[in-house]
Amino acid sequence: MTTAPNPSIELLRHLTPAELAGLDDEAVRRIASYLRNTEYDHLDALCAQEVASFEAGPLLFLTQYTATENPQHEQQGLPFLGPFPRRSYFVPLFQEFLNKHKCLFVPKSRTMMTSLSAMGFSASRAQWHREETVVQTANEDKCGHLIDYVRAFWEHQPEWLKQRHPLKRRSAFAIAWQGGGEVASIPSGADKIRAFHPTWYVQDESAFLPEGEEALSAVFPTGARIICISSAAPGWFGDQCSR
């Protein structure tokens, strides 16, 4: 399909410097709006790419077009709002997310920001690809904490991105976008996941999750892509990672 020439740009191509200087305010506004929206289209498309890079895809969005909140900022002497960090290991981590494994196990330490990464990835999949993620964790307090990551990613993006990707509803345990895409959280329990048929299922702190292995067995028939994240502990999660 051929795009019709924009009259504002066609006008610019044929004007002399003197005529450009004589443009009225309305013409200048139209030209500025067109140029601004063209740039927004380009950046929006870059963030939508399914690549693991700080120059495109979800990591571009997380590191340059939104911010995270740090509740411990006063004790740490840091700003309350800050960009998602550009740590080198995020690139292979997000590549594994994007590889869409049937079941991916991610062992972590508590300082690796892996749960935050999974929520950033989930927000990206909802916002640009209309996919649904259910994250399961130990209890309702933790559920609210993980959804709060997603809320912050949406709230702290520029207004032009929020206008392009508005929300349909939000609560303490779910955020849904207009036109499709959602991130929801549920507490532990094998039966709780049976009501959902998401695109992605994220299990947080799998090694410590009551009925974590049973919940995983309940997810497999849905066809969801599974990401299990946990710090180290003996048990079924450690056994899976050792294999």
Contacts in CASP RR format, 6 or more apart in sequence:
PFRMAT RR
TARGET T0000
AUTHOR 0000-0000-0000
METHOD contacts of the structure
MODEL  1
MTTAPNPSIELLRHLTPAELAGLDDEAVRRIASYLRNTEYDHLDALCAQE
VASFEAGPLLFLTQYTATENPQHEQQGLPFLGPFPRRSYFVPLFQEFLNK
HKCLFVPKSRTMMTSLSAMGFSASRAQWHREETVVQTANEDKCGHLIDYV
RAFWEHQPEWLKQRHPLKRRSAFAIAWQGGGEVASIPSGADKIRAFHPTW
YVQDESAFLPEGEEALSAVFPTGARIICISSAAPGWFGDQCSR
6 34 0 8 1.000
8 27 0 8 1.000
8 30 0 8 1.000
8 31 0 8 1.000
8 34 0 8 1.000
9 31 0 8 1.000
9 34 0 8 1.000
11 27 0 8 1.000
11 31 0 8 1.000
12 20 0 8 1.000
12 31 0 8 1.000
15 23 0 8 1.000
23 31 0 8 1.000
40 160 0 8 1.000
40 164 0 8 1.000
43 65 0 8 1.000
44 161 0 8 1.000
44 164 0 8 1.000
46 55 0 8 1.000
46 56 0 8 1.000
46 57 0 8 1.000
46 60 0 8 1.000
47 56 0 8 1.000
47 57 0 8 1.000
47 58 0 8 1.000
47 60 0 8 1.000
47 61 0 8 1.000
47 65 0 8 1.000
47 124 0 8 1.000
47 128 0 8 1.000
48 57 0 8 1.000
48 128 0 8 1.000
48 129 0 8 1.000
49 56 0 8 1.000
49 57 0 8 1.000
50 57 0 8 1.000
50 98 0 8 1.000
51 57 0 8 1.000
51 98 0 8 1.000
52 59 0 8 1.000
52 91 0 8 1.000
52 92 0 8 1.000
52 93 0 8 1.000
52 94 0 8 1.000
52 95 0 8 1.000
52 97 0 8 1.000
52 98 0 8 1.000
53 59 0 8 1.000
53 60 0 8 1.000
53 91 0 8 1.000
54 60 0 8 1.000
54 63 0 8 1.000
54 86 0 8 1.000
54 91 0 8 1.000
57 124 0 8 1.000
58 94 0 8 1.000
58 120 0 8 1.000
58 121 0 8 1.000
58 124 0 8 1.000
58 125 0 8 1.000
59 84 0 8 1.000
59 90 0 8 1.000
59 91 0 8 1.000
59 94 0 8 1.000
61 124 0 8 1.000
61 157 0 8 1.000
62 83 0 8 1.000
62 84 0 8 1.000
62 120 0 8 1.000
62 124 0 8 1.000
62 153 0 8 1.000
63 83 0 8 1.000
63 84 0 8 1.000
63 85 0 8 1.000
63 86 0 8 1.000
64 83 0 8 1.000
65 157 0 8 1.000
65 158 0 8 1.000
65 161 0 8 1.000
66 83 0 8 1.000
66 84 0 8 1.000
66 152 0 8 1.000
66 153 0 8 1.000
66 154 0 8 1.000
66 156 0 8 1.000
66 157 0 8 1.000
67 81 0 8 1.000
67 82 0 8 1.000
67 83 0 8 1.000
67 84 0 8 1.000
67 152 0 8 1.000
67 156 0 8 1.000
68 81 0 8 1.000
68 82 0 8 1.000
68 83 0 8 1.000
68 84 0 8 1.000
68 116 0 8 1.000
68 149 0 8 1.000
68 152 0 8 1.000
68 153 0 8 1.000
68 156 0 8 1.000
69 80 0 8 1.000
69 81 0 8 1.000
69 82 0 8 1.000
69 148 0 8 1.000
69 152 0 8 1.000
69 156 0 8 1.000
70 76 0 8 1.000
70 78 0 8 1.000
70 79 0 8 1.000
70 80 0 8 1.000
70 81 0 8 1.000
70 82 0 8 1.000
73 79 0 8 1.000
73 80 0 8 1.000
81 156 0 8 1.000
84 116 0 8 1.000
84 120 0 8 1.000
85 113 0 8 1.000
87 113 0 8 1.000
89 112 0 8 1.000
90 117 0 8 1.000
93 106 0 8 1.000
93 114 0 8 1.000
93 117 0 8 1.000
94 117 0 8 1.000
94 121 0 8 1.000
96 104 0 8 1.000
96 106 0 8 1.000
97 104 0 8 1.000
97 117 0 8 1.000
97 118 0 8 1.000
97 121 0 8 1.000
97 227 0 8 1.000
100 225 0 8 1.000
101 225 0 8 1.000
101 226 0 8 1.000
102 223 0 8 1.000
102 225 0 8 1.000
102 226 0 8 1.000
103 216 0 8 1.000
103 220 0 8 1.000
103 226 0 8 1.000
103 228 0 8 1.000
104 225 0 8 1.000
104 226 0 8 1.000
104 227 0 8 1.000
104 228 0 8 1.000
105 206 0 8 1.000
105 228 0 8 1.000
105 237 0 8 1.000
105 240 0 8 1.000
105 241 0 8 1.000
106 114 0 8 1.000
106 227 0 8 1.000
106 228 0 8 1.000
106 229 0 8 1.000
106 230 0 8 1.000
107 230 0 8 1.000
107 231 0 8 1.000
107 232 0 8 1.000
107 237 0 8 1.000
107 238 0 8 1.000
107 241 0 8 1.000
108 114 0 8 1.000
108 115 0 8 1.000
108 229 0 8 1.000
108 230 0 8 1.000
108 231 0 8 1.000
109 231 0 8 1.000
110 231 0 8 1.000
114 229 0 8 1.000
115 146 0 8 1.000
115 149 0 8 1.000
115 204 0 8 1.000
115 205 0 8 1.000
115 229 0 8 1.000
116 149 0 8 1.000
118 135 0 8 1.000
118 202 0 8 1.000
118 204 0 8 1.000
118 227 0 8 1.000
118 229 0 8 1.000
119 135 0 8 1.000
119 146 0 8 1.000
119 149 0 8 1.000
119 150 0 8 1.000
119 153 0 8 1.000
119 183 0 8 1.000
119 202 0 8 1.000
120 149 0 8 1.000
120 150 0 8 1.000
120 153 0 8 1.000
122 133 0 8 1.000
122 135 0 8 1.000
122 150 0 8 1.000
122 183 0 8 1.000
122 200 0 8 1.000
122 202 0 8 1.000
123 149 0 8 1.000
123 150 0 8 1.000
123 153 0 8 1.000
123 154 0 8 1.000
123 175 0 8 1.000
123 183 0 8 1.000
125 131 0 8 1.000
125 133 0 8 1.000
125 181 0 8 1.000
125 199 0 8 1.000
125 200 0 8 1.000
126 132 0 8 1.000
126 133 0 8 1.000
126 150 0 8 1.000
126 175 0 8 1.000
126 176 0 8 1.000
126 177 0 8 1.000
126 180 0 8 1.000
126 181 0 8 1.000
126 182 0 8 1.000
126 183 0 8 1.000
127 154 0 8 1.000
127 165 0 8 1.000
127 177 0 8 1.000
127 181 0 8 1.000
128 165 0 8 1.000
129 181 0 8 1.000
130 177 0 8 1.000
130 179 0 8 1.000
130 180 0 8 1.000
130 181 0 8 1.000
131 181 0 8 1.000
131 198 0 8 1.000
131 199 0 8 1.000
131 200 0 8 1.000
132 180 0 8 1.000
132 181 0 8 1.000
132 182 0 8 1.000
132 183 0 8 1.000
132 184 0 8 1.000
132 198 0 8 1.000
132 199 0 8 1.000
132 200 0 8 1.000
133 182 0 8 1.000
133 183 0 8 1.000
133 184 0 8 1.000
133 198 0 8 1.000
133 199 0 8 1.000
133 200 0 8 1.000
133 201 0 8 1.000
133 202 0 8 1.000
134 184 0 8 1.000
134 185 0 8 1.000
134 186 0 8 1.000
134 193 0 8 1.000
134 196 0 8 1.000
134 198 0 8 1.000
134 200 0 8 1.000
134 201 0 8 1.000
134 202 0 8 1.000
134 224 0 8 1.000
135 143 0 8 1.000
135 146 0 8 1.000
135 147 0 8 1.000
135 183 0 8 1.000
135 184 0 8 1.000
135 185 0 8 1.000
135 186 0 8 1.000
135 201 0 8 1.000
135 202 0 8 1.000
135 203 0 8 1.000
135 204 0 8 1.000
136 185 0 8 1.000
136 186 0 8 1.000
136 187 0 8 1.000
136 188 0 8 1.000
136 189 0 8 1.000
136 192 0 8 1.000
136 193 0 8 1.000
136 201 0 8 1.000
136 202 0 8 1.000
136 203 0 8 1.000
136 204 0 8 1.000
136 209 0 8 1.000
136 212 0 8 1.000
136 215 0 8 1.000
137 143 0 8 1.000
137 146 0 8 1.000
137 185 0 8 1.000
137 187 0 8 1.000
137 188 0 8 1.000
137 203 0 8 1.000
137 204 0 8 1.000
137 205 0 8 1.000
137 209 0 8 1.000
138 187 0 8 1.000
138 188 0 8 1.000
138 204 0 8 1.000
138 205 0 8 1.000
138 208 0 8 1.000
138 209 0 8 1.000
138 210 0 8 1.000
139 187 0 8 1.000
139 188 0 8 1.000
140 173 0 8 1.000
140 187 0 8 1.000
142 187 0 8 1.000
142 204 0 8 1.000
143 172 0 8 1.000
143 173 0 8 1.000
143 185 0 8 1.000
143 186 0 8 1.000
143 187 0 8 1.000
144 172 0 8 1.000
144 173 0 8 1.000
144 185 0 8 1.000
146 185 0 8 1.000
146 204 0 8 1.000
147 172 0 8 1.000
147 173 0 8 1.000
147 174 0 8 1.000
147 175 0 8 1.000
147 183 0 8 1.000
147 184 0 8 1.000
147 185 0 8 1.000
150 175 0 8 1.000
150 183 0 8 1.000
151 170 0 8 1.000
151 175 0 8 1.000
154 162 0 8 1.000
154 165 0 8 1.000
154 167 0 8 1.000
154 175 0 8 1.000
155 162 0 8 1.000
165 177 0 8 1.000
165 178 0 8 1.000
166 177 0 8 1.000
166 178 0 8 1.000
167 175 0 8 1.000
167 176 0 8 1.000
167 177 0 8 1.000
167 178 0 8 1.000
168 176 0 8 1.000
168 177 0 8 1.000
168 178 0 8 1.000
168 179 0 8 1.000
168 180 0 8 1.000
169 175 0 8 1.000
169 176 0 8 1.000
170 176 0 8 1.000
173 184 0 8 1.000
173 185 0 8 1.000
173 186 0 8 1.000
174 182 0 8 1.000
174 183 0 8 1.000
174 184 0 8 1.000
174 185 0 8 1.000
175 182 0 8 1.000
175 183 0 8 1.000
175 184 0 8 1.000
176 182 0 8 1.000
184 196 0 8 1.000
184 198 0 8 1.000
186 192 0 8 1.000
186 193 0 8 1.000
186 196 0 8 1.000
188 209 0 8 1.000
188 210 0 8 1.000
188 211 0 8 1.000
188 212 0 8 1.000
188 215 0 8 1.000
189 210 0 8 1.000
189 211 0 8 1.000
189 212 0 8 1.000
189 214 0 8 1.000
189 215 0 8 1.000
190 211 0 8 1.000
190 212 0 8 1.000
190 214 0 8 1.000
190 215 0 8 1.000
190 217 0 8 1.000
190 218 0 8 1.000
191 218 0 8 1.000
192 215 0 8 1.000
193 201 0 8 1.000
193 215 0 8 1.000
193 218 0 8 1.000
193 219 0 8 1.000
194 218 0 8 1.000
196 222 0 8 1.000
197 222 0 8 1.000
197 224 0 8 1.000
198 222 0 8 1.000
198 224 0 8 1.000
199 224 0 8 1.000
199 225 0 8 1.000
200 224 0 8 1.000
200 225 0 8 1.000
200 226 0 8 1.000
200 227 0 8 1.000
201 219 0 8 1.000
201 222 0 8 1.000
201 224 0 8 1.000
201 225 0 8 1.000
201 226 0 8 1.000
201 227 0 8 1.000
202 226 0 8 1.000
202 227 0 8 1.000
202 228 0 8 1.000
202 229 0 8 1.000
203 209 0 8 1.000
203 212 0 8 1.000
203 215 0 8 1.000
203 216 0 8 1.000
203 226 0 8 1.000
203 227 0 8 1.000
203 228 0 8 1.000
203 229 0 8 1.000
203 230 0 8 1.000
204 229 0 8 1.000
204 230 0 8 1.000
205 229 0 8 1.000
205 230 0 8 1.000
205 231 0 8 1.000
206 212 0 8 1.000
206 216 0 8 1.000
206 228 0 8 1.000
206 229 0 8 1.000
206 230 0 8 1.000
206 237 0 8 1.000
207 230 0 8 1.000
207 231 0 8 1.000
207 232 0 8 1.000
207 233 0 8 1.000
207 234 0 8 1.000
207 235 0 8 1.000
207 236 0 8 1.000
207 237 0 8 1.000
207 238 0 8 1.000
208 230 0 8 1.000
208 231 0 8 1.000
208 233 0 8 1.000
209 215 0 8 1.000
209 230 0 8 1.000
212 236 0 8 1.000
213 236 0 8 1.000
216 226 0 8 1.000
216 228 0 8 1.000
219 226 0 8 1.000
220 226 0 8 1.000
228 237 0 8 1.000
228 240 0 8 1.000
230 237 0 8 1.000
230 238 0 8 1.000
232 238 0 8 1.000
END
